[in-house]
Amino acid sequence: MHIHVVSPDGEAKFWLEPTISLANFYGLTKKKLNPLRKTVERHKNYLSSTLLI
């Protein structure tokens, strides 16, 4: 299961299972990816349960 994160600067794809990992990205720097990853980690349970519906 994965999610796409879109921002004005670019996009990123994160795998949620088995662990959160960055699949690919474009237009984003590592400095901008870190807060996005932390947000995904914080909300993993919600995202996983919502995406299963």
Phi, psi and omega in degrees: 000139181218166175227156174250132177249125183243132176227170178300336183271339183166199183222157174217149176242125179244131170281137178263335183232146356286334172228160179291125178212150180279120180276310177195167180198161171208148177078359182244143176271165176300325179298325179275334179289324183302311178295327178295316179298317179298323178294317178298317179298317181298326186250018184304313182298316179296313181299316181297316182289325180290321182288342180279346182286000000 
